[in-house]
Amino acid sequence: MKIQPHYDEIRAAAAAGQYKVYPIHCELLSDFCTPIEALRILKNVSTHCFLLESILDREKWGRYTFLGFDPKLEITCRGVC
């Protein structure tokens, strides 16, 4: 698993005062871990986890999955059909 950007790049950006928060990411192939399994792992880290799936009209499989935890902002909608 390759985490991007590299730690040195993040450290240099922090030293220069460019960002207070710096996003990092890695790519997991679905044959290694399904999005639901990854979400279960994140639930051990935080009670505020999220999963966003991309899907094209009427397709069964999504193209991308975004997983995260401890968001800075949470929006909840109720009673919307």
All heavy atoms as an XYZ file, in Angstrom:
655
protein
N       0.846     -1.166      0.000
C       0.000      0.000      0.000
C       0.898      1.237      0.000
O       1.807      1.352      0.807
C      -0.911     -0.010      1.229
C      -1.703      1.235      1.384
S      -2.985      1.258      2.678
C      -2.304      0.359      4.000
N       0.636      2.142     -0.916
C       1.424      3.369     -1.029
C       0.570      4.555     -0.581
O      -0.468      4.846     -1.168
C       1.871      3.564     -2.469
C       2.736      4.771     -2.664
C       3.168      4.883     -4.113
C       3.983      6.138     -4.307
N       4.331      6.324     -5.714
N       1.017      5.225      0.467
C       0.313      6.397      0.971
C       0.877      7.619      0.271
O       2.095      7.787      0.175
C       0.448      6.501      2.495
C      -0.225      5.287      3.147
C      -0.146      7.802      3.004
C      -0.060      5.206      4.637
N      -0.013      8.476     -0.230
C       0.416      9.662     -0.967
C      -0.207     10.897     -0.362
O      -1.328     10.822      0.119
C       0.018      9.546     -2.428
C       0.708      8.413     -3.117
C       0.252      8.272     -4.549
O      -0.775      8.790     -4.959
N       1.023      7.560     -5.342
N       0.363     12.048     -0.395
C       1.732     12.332     -0.797
C       2.728     11.784      0.218
O       2.354     11.408      1.323
C       1.783     13.854     -0.848
C       0.707     14.298      0.053
C      -0.343     13.245      0.032
N       3.979     11.776     -0.167
C       5.036     11.246      0.682
C       5.180     12.115      1.932
O       4.932     13.324      1.917
C       6.356     11.210     -0.092
C       7.412     10.424      0.602
N       8.284     11.005      1.484
C       7.725      9.105      0.568
C       9.098     10.077      1.954
N       8.782      8.915      1.409
N       5.588     11.508      3.029
C       5.729     12.197      4.312
C       6.617     13.431      4.212
O       6.331     14.468      4.816
C       6.272     11.219      5.362
C       6.500     11.852      6.713
C       5.419     12.245      7.506
C       7.778     12.073      7.192
C       5.617     12.833      8.733
C       7.989     12.666      8.421
C       6.900     13.039      9.196
O       7.090     13.624     10.409
N       7.691     13.359      3.439
C       8.598     14.505      3.290
C       7.889     15.714      2.671
O       8.140     16.854      3.044
C       9.822     14.129      2.456
C      10.704     13.113      3.163
O      10.671     13.064      4.413
O      11.421     12.369      2.463
N       7.007     15.453      1.708
C       6.252     16.538      1.068
C       5.300     17.200      2.063
O       5.174     18.432      2.096
C       5.470     15.989     -0.127
C       4.701     17.042     -0.886
C       3.914     16.461     -2.048
O       4.233     15.346     -2.499
O       2.987     17.145     -2.505
N       4.651     16.394      2.877
C       3.737     16.932      3.895
C       4.512     17.753      4.921
O       4.102     18.853      5.304
C       2.957     15.795      4.578
C       2.064     15.080      3.562
C       2.128     16.319      5.738
C       1.478     13.793      4.070
N       5.632     17.219      5.355
C       6.456     17.919      6.345
C       6.971     19.255      5.801
O       6.977     20.264      6.503
C       7.614     17.022      6.777
C       8.268     17.501      8.051
C       9.151     16.469      8.634
N      10.252     16.187      7.696
C      11.173     15.285      7.902
N      11.143     14.546      8.981
N      12.133     15.089      7.027
N       7.374     19.292      4.529
C       7.846     20.535      3.911
C       6.718     21.567      3.810
O       6.926     22.759      4.069
C       8.424     20.241      2.525
N       5.522     21.117      3.455
C       4.370     22.030      3.365
C       4.006     22.578      4.737
O       3.688     23.763      4.878
C       3.174     21.306      2.739
N       4.083     21.736      5.757
C       3.790     22.187      7.123
C       4.837     23.186      7.604
O       4.500     24.189      8.242
C       3.719     20.987      8.061
N       6.094     22.944      7.291
C       7.173     23.841      7.705
C       7.050     25.211      7.031
O       7.386     26.235      7.618
C       8.525     23.213      7.393
N       6.533     25.207      5.793
C       6.368     26.458      5.057
C       5.092     27.188      5.468
O       4.850     28.306      5.028
C       6.349     26.179      3.554
N       4.258     26.539      6.309
C       3.018     27.159      6.756
C       1.952     27.229      5.680
O       1.053     28.055      5.740
N       2.044     26.352      4.676
C       1.097     26.379      3.562
C      -0.291     25.900      3.957
O      -1.286     26.441      3.493
C       1.616     25.524      2.410
C       2.857     26.086      1.752
C       3.372     25.176      0.663
O       3.374     23.961      0.812
N       3.824     25.765     -0.420
N      -0.368     24.873      4.787
C      -1.653     24.271      5.116
C      -1.721     23.924      6.594
O      -0.732     23.546      7.194
C      -1.870     22.975      4.320
C      -1.792     23.152      2.832
C      -0.642     22.793      2.125
C      -2.863     23.674      2.123
C      -0.571     22.955      0.747
C      -2.793     23.845      0.755
C      -1.646     23.472      0.077
O      -1.581     23.638     -1.272
N      -2.916     24.023      7.155
C      -3.146     23.537      8.511
C      -3.569     22.073      8.474
O      -3.289     21.313      9.382
C      -4.225     24.364      9.205
C      -3.794     25.784      9.501
C      -4.880     26.515     10.231
C      -4.451     27.942     10.510
N      -5.492     28.686     11.215
N      -4.272     21.691      7.414
C      -4.721     20.314      7.218
C      -4.256     19.886      5.834
O      -4.403     20.625      4.868
C      -6.265     20.210      7.318
C      -6.726     18.801      7.053
C      -6.749     20.698      8.668
N      -3.706     18.695      5.745
C      -3.174     18.209      4.470
C      -3.786     16.839      4.189
O      -3.585     15.903      4.969
C      -1.649     18.096      4.565
C      -0.947     18.168      3.233
C      -0.456     19.368      2.759
C      -0.766     17.033      2.466
C       0.208     19.441      1.544
C      -0.118     17.094      1.248
C       0.374     18.307      0.793
O       1.022     18.375     -0.408
N      -4.541     16.679      3.108
C      -5.163     15.379      2.831
C      -4.137     14.348      2.366
O      -3.233     14.653      1.606
C      -6.164     15.686      1.720
C      -5.608     16.891      1.043
C      -4.878     17.677      2.107
N      -4.286     13.146      2.862
C      -3.471     12.028      2.399
C      -4.409     10.955      1.875
O      -5.584     10.906      2.232
C      -2.552     11.461      3.509
C      -3.366     10.988      4.703
C      -1.542     12.497      3.940
C      -2.555     10.227      5.711
N      -3.908     10.111      1.002
C      -4.756      9.065      0.439
C      -3.917      7.854      0.053
O      -2.699      7.927     -0.064
C      -5.528      9.590     -0.782
C      -4.649      9.893     -1.955
N      -3.953     11.067     -2.066
C      -4.343      9.176     -3.047
C      -3.254     11.068     -3.188
N      -3.471      9.918     -3.803
N      -4.616      6.758     -0.117
C      -3.999      5.547     -0.647
C      -5.052      4.817     -1.468
O      -6.242      5.040     -1.313
C      -3.449      4.651      0.460
S      -4.700      3.937      1.511
N      -4.599      3.994     -2.356
C      -5.488      3.236     -3.222
C      -5.508      1.789     -2.758
O      -4.467      1.166     -2.571
C      -4.995      3.305     -4.669
C      -5.886      2.600     -5.651
C      -5.403      2.769     -7.086
O      -4.641      3.709     -7.360
O      -5.794      1.941     -7.919
N      -6.715      1.277     -2.522
C      -6.902     -0.129     -2.166
C      -7.730     -0.783     -3.261
O      -8.813     -0.296     -3.586
C      -7.661     -0.268     -0.839
C      -6.994      0.283      0.404
C      -7.955      0.225      1.576
C      -5.750     -0.507      0.722
N      -7.237     -1.834     -3.814
C      -8.003     -2.549     -4.832
C      -9.090     -3.360     -4.145
O      -8.891     -3.897     -3.054
C      -7.088     -3.435     -5.659
C      -5.985     -2.681     -6.407
C      -5.091     -3.656     -7.147
C      -6.570     -1.656     -7.352
N     -10.247     -3.453     -4.769
C     -11.395     -4.086     -4.123
C     -11.223     -5.589     -3.918
O     -11.951     -6.186     -3.148
C     -12.677     -3.806     -4.909
O     -12.588     -4.366     -6.200
N     -10.262     -6.198     -4.592
C     -10.038     -7.617     -4.336
C      -9.252     -7.824     -3.040
O      -9.191     -8.915     -2.503
C      -9.338     -8.297     -5.511
C      -7.984     -7.701     -5.843
O      -7.702     -6.584     -5.374
O      -7.224     -8.345     -6.568
N      -8.670     -6.757     -2.514
C      -7.934     -6.813     -1.259
C      -8.871     -6.585     -0.074
O      -8.837     -7.299      0.920
C      -6.821     -5.756     -1.274
C      -6.079     -5.633      0.021
C      -5.204     -6.621      0.431
C      -6.277     -4.537      0.832
C      -4.527     -6.509      1.629
C      -5.606     -4.413      2.031
C      -4.723     -5.404      2.430
N      -9.730     -5.595     -0.187
C     -10.632     -5.228      0.907
C     -11.840     -4.510      0.293
O     -11.671     -3.540     -0.435
C      -9.900     -4.312      1.881
S     -10.855     -3.767      3.285
N     -13.038     -4.970      0.588
C     -14.225     -4.301      0.058
C     -14.470     -3.004      0.828
O     -13.995     -2.851      1.964
C     -15.472     -5.193      0.173
O     -15.803     -5.353      1.561
C     -15.262     -6.546     -0.486
N     -15.210     -2.066      0.237
C     -15.502     -0.818      0.938
C     -16.214     -1.035      2.283
O     -15.935     -0.345      3.256
C     -16.403     -0.059     -0.034
C     -16.001     -0.564     -1.370
C     -15.675     -2.016     -1.157
N     -17.097     -2.001      2.355
C     -17.815     -2.275      3.599
C     -16.858     -2.809      4.663
O     -16.927     -2.425      5.833
C     -18.982     -3.262      3.363
C     -20.000     -2.653      2.390
C     -19.646     -3.647      4.663
C     -20.636     -1.361      2.856
N     -15.931     -3.674      4.272
C     -14.933     -4.171      5.225
C     -14.047     -3.032      5.720
O     -13.730     -2.954      6.911
C     -14.064     -5.255      4.576
C     -14.805     -6.556      4.344
C     -14.004     -7.534      3.499
O     -12.973     -7.128      2.922
O     -14.406     -8.686      3.404
N     -13.664     -2.127      4.824
C     -12.846     -0.983      5.218
C     -13.616     -0.072      6.171
O     -13.056      0.442      7.142
C     -12.402     -0.199      3.985
N     -14.912      0.111      5.938
C     -15.731      0.927      6.831
C     -15.814      0.288      8.216
O     -15.752      0.985      9.233
C     -17.127      1.123      6.245
C     -18.053      2.054      7.014
C     -17.504      3.477      7.028
C     -19.448      2.038      6.419
N     -15.935     -1.020      8.267
C     -15.946     -1.717      9.566
C     -14.641     -1.490     10.325
O     -14.630     -1.340     11.537
C     -16.192     -3.207      9.366
C     -17.613     -3.522      9.018
C     -17.855     -5.017      8.990
N     -19.222     -5.274      8.594
C     -19.594     -6.155      7.711
N     -18.684     -6.916      7.116
N     -20.862     -6.320      7.406
N     -13.526     -1.475      9.617
C     -12.231     -1.204     10.251
C     -12.203      0.223     10.791
O     -11.761      0.469     11.915
C     -11.082     -1.454      9.255
C     -10.991     -2.944      8.931
C      -9.759     -0.930      9.808
C     -10.105     -3.267      7.747
N     -12.705      1.182      9.992
C     -12.723      2.574     10.443
C     -13.622      2.761     11.662
O     -13.358      3.617     12.500
C     -13.190      3.496      9.316
C     -12.193      3.786      8.212
C     -12.817      4.684      7.160
C     -10.940      4.428      8.770
N     -14.679      1.970     11.768
C     -15.583      2.072     12.928
C     -14.850      1.732     14.224
O     -15.295      2.134     15.293
C     -16.795      1.167     12.745
C     -17.759      1.692     11.727
C     -19.087      1.849     12.388
C     -20.057      2.507     11.455
N     -20.823      3.499     12.137
N     -13.754      1.004     14.151
C     -12.941      0.733     15.344
C     -12.116      1.950     15.744
O     -11.646      2.033     16.873
C     -12.012     -0.459     15.107
C     -12.765     -1.751     14.975
O     -13.794     -1.944     15.612
N     -12.266     -2.641     14.142
N     -11.928      2.883     14.812
C     -11.130      4.074     15.056
C     -12.006      5.248     15.507
O     -11.631      6.016     16.380
C     -10.354      4.475     13.772
C      -9.609      5.772     13.947
C      -9.415      3.359     13.357
N     -13.194      5.368     14.914
C     -14.057      6.512     15.167
C     -15.528      6.126     15.033
O     -15.869      5.247     14.239
C     -13.737      7.627     14.173
O     -14.662      8.685     14.282
N     -16.376      6.801     15.782
C     -17.821      6.564     15.649
C     -18.422      7.404     14.526
O     -19.564      7.202     14.154
C     -18.559      6.891     16.964
O     -18.278      8.251     17.312
C     -18.127      5.964     18.070
N     -17.667      8.348     13.996
C     -18.124      9.201     12.902
C     -17.361      8.864     11.633
O     -16.360      9.491     11.298
C     -17.943     10.681     13.256
C     -18.889     11.147     14.289
N     -18.638     11.012     15.623
C     -20.107     11.722     14.184
C     -19.647     11.500     16.307
N     -20.557     11.931     15.462
N     -17.831      7.838     10.938
C     -17.220      7.386      9.688
C     -18.184      7.658      8.547
O     -19.398      7.751      8.750
C     -16.918      5.893      9.744
S     -15.830      5.434     11.076
N     -17.646      7.757      7.342
C     -18.519      7.928      6.183
C     -17.980      7.164      4.988
O     -16.795      6.869      4.896
C     -18.717      9.406      5.838
C     -17.453     10.145      5.492
C     -17.001     10.191      4.192
C     -16.740     10.800      6.478
C     -15.839     10.879      3.874
C     -15.586     11.495      6.165
C     -15.143     11.537      4.862
N     -18.910      6.823      4.093
C     -18.607      6.108      2.862
C     -19.390      6.785      1.752
O     -20.604      6.948      1.865
C     -19.026      4.643      3.001
C     -18.799      3.740      1.799
C     -18.410      2.352      2.278
C     -20.025      3.647      0.925
N     -18.713      7.214      0.710
C     -19.351      7.816     -0.462
C     -19.005      6.958     -1.669
O     -17.845      6.666     -1.913
C     -18.850      9.249     -0.685
C     -19.015     10.210      0.486
C     -18.287     11.519      0.186
C     -20.474     10.452      0.781
N     -20.018      6.558     -2.417
C     -19.822      5.701     -3.594
C     -20.209      6.455     -4.852
O     -21.203      7.167     -4.871
C     -20.727      4.464     -3.499
C     -20.281      3.423     -2.522
C     -19.380      2.394     -3.146
O     -19.531      2.083     -4.330
O     -18.517      1.894     -2.420
N     -19.426      6.287     -5.895
C     -19.815      6.832     -7.198
C     -20.490      5.712     -7.985
O     -20.141      4.546     -7.861
C     -18.592      7.322     -7.967
O     -17.795      6.230     -8.365
N     -21.464      6.081     -8.761
C     -22.145      5.096     -9.609
C     -22.734      5.827    -10.806
O     -23.221      6.950    -10.673
C     -23.227      4.311     -8.836
C     -23.748      3.162     -9.681
C     -24.345      5.203     -8.388
C     -24.534      2.127     -8.902
N     -22.631      5.220    -11.945
C     -23.251      5.791    -13.128
C     -24.680      5.282    -13.215
O     -25.030      4.259    -12.634
C     -22.465      5.411    -14.378
C     -21.045      5.975    -14.448
C     -20.328      5.429    -15.669
C     -21.076      7.487    -14.473
N     -25.498      5.984    -13.943
C     -26.925      5.680    -14.037
C     -27.177      4.208    -14.359
O     -26.690      3.689    -15.348
C     -27.563      6.572    -15.101
C     -29.072      6.465    -15.113
O     -29.658      6.322    -14.014
O     -29.662      6.535    -16.203
N     -27.877      3.557    -13.474
C     -28.351      2.170    -13.624
C     -27.245      1.117    -13.663
O     -27.444      0.011    -14.133
C     -29.248      2.033    -14.835
C     -30.442      2.973    -14.775
C     -31.563      2.480    -15.655
N     -32.631      3.438    -15.640
C     -33.720      3.320    -14.876
N     -33.872      2.289    -14.095
N     -34.649      4.232    -14.922
N     -26.066      1.446    -13.212
C     -25.004      0.441    -13.123
C     -25.048     -0.213    -11.761
O     -25.485      0.379    -10.783
C     -23.627      1.072    -13.354
C     -23.377      1.422    -14.800
C     -21.925      1.815    -15.024
O     -21.079      1.509    -14.170
O     -21.654      2.420    -16.068
N     -24.576     -1.437    -11.679
C     -24.585     -2.159    -10.417
C     -23.360     -1.850     -9.574
O     -23.399     -1.938     -8.367
C     -24.643     -3.669    -10.671
C     -25.959     -4.124    -11.251
C     -25.976     -5.619    -11.419
C     -27.290     -6.084    -12.020
N     -27.322     -7.514    -12.187
N     -22.244     -1.503    -10.196
C     -20.996     -1.313     -9.476
C     -20.554      0.133     -9.527
O     -20.655      0.787    -10.541
C     -19.897     -2.199    -10.069
C     -20.278     -3.629    -10.062
C     -20.680     -4.379    -11.133
C     -20.344     -4.492     -8.936
N     -20.980     -5.651    -10.736
C     -20.778     -5.755     -9.381
C     -20.073     -4.328     -7.579
C     -20.948     -6.834     -8.538
C     -20.236     -5.418     -6.738
C     -20.673     -6.649     -7.225
N     -20.016      0.614     -8.437
C     -19.476      1.967     -8.385
C     -18.071      2.001     -8.965
O     -17.411      0.981     -9.105
N     -17.625      3.178     -9.297
C     -16.285      3.319     -9.837
C     -15.299      3.706     -8.756
O     -14.170      3.273     -8.747
C     -16.299      4.364    -10.941
C     -17.178      3.930    -12.109
C     -17.255      4.967    -13.185
N     -15.927      5.215    -13.729
C     -15.576      6.326    -14.332
N     -16.438      7.297    -14.474
N     -14.362      6.480    -14.801
N     -15.726      4.574     -7.839
C     -14.845      5.052     -6.781
C     -15.571      4.992     -5.441
O     -16.772      5.168     -5.373
C     -14.416      6.497     -7.031
C     -13.678      6.683     -8.325
C     -14.330      7.152     -9.453
C     -12.331      6.373     -8.409
C     -13.649      7.316    -10.652
C     -11.642      6.529     -9.604
C     -12.318      7.000    -10.717
O     -11.638      7.157    -11.890
N     -14.817      4.784     -4.406
C     -15.347      4.829     -3.047
C     -14.443      5.739     -2.237
O     -13.222      5.615     -2.284
C     -15.346      3.427     -2.406
O     -16.127      2.552     -3.219
C     -15.936      3.471     -1.009
N     -15.059      6.655     -1.512
C     -14.324      7.544     -0.627
C     -14.713      7.207      0.803
O     -15.900      7.197      1.138
C     -14.645      9.012     -0.928
C     -14.227      9.432     -2.305
C     -15.105      9.340     -3.369
C     -12.946      9.896     -2.530
C     -14.721      9.714     -4.643
C     -12.545     10.277     -3.799
C     -13.434     10.186     -4.855
N     -13.738      6.899      1.619
C     -13.960      6.577      3.021
C     -13.245      7.615      3.873
O     -12.172      8.089      3.517
C     -13.384      5.198      3.355
C     -14.086      4.020      2.710
C     -13.170      2.819      2.677
C     -15.339      3.701      3.479
N     -13.850      7.950      5.005
C     -13.209      8.897      5.894
C     -13.755      8.761      7.303
O     -14.718      8.038      7.550
N     -13.109      9.460      8.228
C     -13.577      9.451      9.610
C     -13.241     10.781     10.269
O     -12.414     11.540      9.777
C     -12.973      8.282     10.387
C     -11.484      8.334     10.554
C     -10.912      8.879     11.677
C     -10.662      7.836      9.570
C      -9.537      8.925     11.832
C      -9.282      7.873      9.701
C      -8.719      8.425     10.841
N     -13.924     11.068     11.356
C     -13.782     12.314     12.116
C     -13.887     13.555     11.225
O     -12.971     14.374     11.153
C     -12.460     12.340     12.889
C     -12.455     11.363     14.043
O     -13.554     10.950     14.473
O     -11.376     11.019     14.525
N     -15.037     13.728     10.550
C     -15.191     14.909      9.697
C     -15.256     16.193     10.528
O     -15.636     16.174     11.702
C     -16.522     14.651      8.993
C     -17.288     13.779      9.940
C     -16.250     12.915     10.598
N     -14.878     17.290      9.927
C     -14.958     18.601     10.599
C     -16.390     19.097     10.660
O     -16.746     19.884     11.513
C     -14.096     19.628      9.858
C     -12.638     19.299      9.859
C     -12.085     19.395     11.261
C     -10.598     19.081     11.245
N     -10.049     18.917     12.545
N     -17.229     18.651      9.732
C     -18.620     19.086      9.660
C     -19.487     17.900      9.285
O     -19.114     17.090      8.435
C     -18.766     20.199      8.596
C     -20.163     20.723      8.313
C     -20.690     21.475      9.539
C     -20.121     21.652      7.118
N     -20.627     17.784      9.908
C     -21.567     16.707      9.615
C     -22.920     17.312      9.314
O     -23.429     18.131     10.093
C     -21.675     15.761     10.814
C     -22.546     14.564     10.548
C     -22.536     13.589     11.721
O     -21.497     13.492     12.416
O     -23.571     12.937     11.923
N     -23.501     16.970      8.171
C     -24.814     17.468      7.760
C     -25.774     16.295      7.747
O     -25.488     15.263      7.131
C     -24.745     18.122      6.360
C     -23.766     19.295      6.384
C     -26.125     18.544      5.905
C     -23.467     19.879      5.022
N     -26.895     16.430      8.414
C     -27.896     15.373      8.493
C     -29.217     15.878      7.928
O     -29.663     16.966      8.287
C     -28.098     14.931      9.959
O     -26.832     14.529     10.481
C     -29.069     13.775     10.052
N     -29.836     15.100      7.051
C     -31.141     15.434      6.484
C     -32.165     14.430      6.997
O     -31.890     13.241      7.022
C     -31.104     15.399      4.963
S     -29.965     16.571      4.256
N     -33.327     14.914      7.357
C     -34.393     14.029      7.837
C     -35.695     14.355      7.153
O     -35.968     15.510      6.837
C     -34.567     14.193      9.343
C     -33.341     13.757     10.091
C     -33.441     14.093     11.523
N     -32.075     13.981     12.047
C     -31.762     13.427     13.180
N     -32.680     12.950     13.949
N     -30.510     13.362     13.560
N     -36.493     13.337      6.938
C     -37.816     13.538      6.360
C     -37.803     13.905      4.887
O     -38.769     14.444      4.380
N     -36.713     13.616      4.197
C     -36.622     13.906      2.766
C     -36.753     12.590      2.014
O     -36.023     11.654      2.271
C     -35.276     14.589      2.419
C     -35.184     14.873      0.935
C     -35.118     15.859      3.220
N     -37.708     12.528      1.082
C     -37.903     11.282      0.334
C     -37.422     11.432     -1.070
O     -37.450     12.436     -1.654
C     -39.379     10.892      0.316
S     -39.994     10.515      1.953
